[in-house]
Amino acid sequence: MDLTTQRFGKLIVSRDSGTRKRGQIVWECTCDCGGTTLVAAYALTSGNTKSCGCYRVERGREHGATINLRHGEGSNGKETVEYRTWSNMLSRCENANHAAYPHYGGRGIAVCERWHSYENFLADMGRRPSPEHSIDRFPNKDGNYEQDNCRWATSVEQNNNARFNHLLTFPGGTKTIAEWCELTGIPRSVVGKRLARGMDPFDALTTPVGPYVRKL
């Protein structure tokens, strides 16, 4: 599918960037504001990305000011943690000038349309439980920011999430540690503690904890 010269929101597709994301072309686009950005085909055609990030950031700031007045999201001119989390999330995924953009929007991670509204984001996520919590994409670390794939999590929980997404090759194929846990029947909590103690992954996934463990 050739998207060259087609318009999506404020973006006009310039050319194929030469890279691929999940089997789809990543297009170089020119924004009405003059900026350029790289966007995966599915992000354009689904409507998830409609600008280089300028529109959402500007709208978010304007909308945020209204919310601050109406819902107390600001105090003495300061934004709440939840609002900053939301704003930074949008910038990482949609502002090509953001330092972290290559690791988020640049590789196809998007913010769902519902969460382009701060009110919806706050309604779905709720308040951050503690200062130790931050937003975490879970269970799919490479998935989008959306209600079914996000949670407030501590750094320990986020590290465990990343650890269990590591791929391991054993007899029977290559799977994530989480998938091997399901296959062997050993609880993830047990495997996590074993790995934290430095146990070899194969041993961590095959050493019995009860009367029966499926063989790999």
ABEGO torsion letter per residue (X at the ends): XBABGBBBEABBBABBAGBBBGGBBBBBBBBAAGBBBBBBAAAAAAGABABAGAAAAAAAAAAAAAAAAAAGABBGGBBBAAAAAAAAAAAAAABAABAAAAABAAAGBBBBAAAABAAAAAAAAEBBABAABBBBBOABAABBBBAAABBBBBAAAAAAAAAAABBBBBBGEBBBAAAAAAAAGBBAAAAAAAAAAGBBAAAAAABBABABBBBX
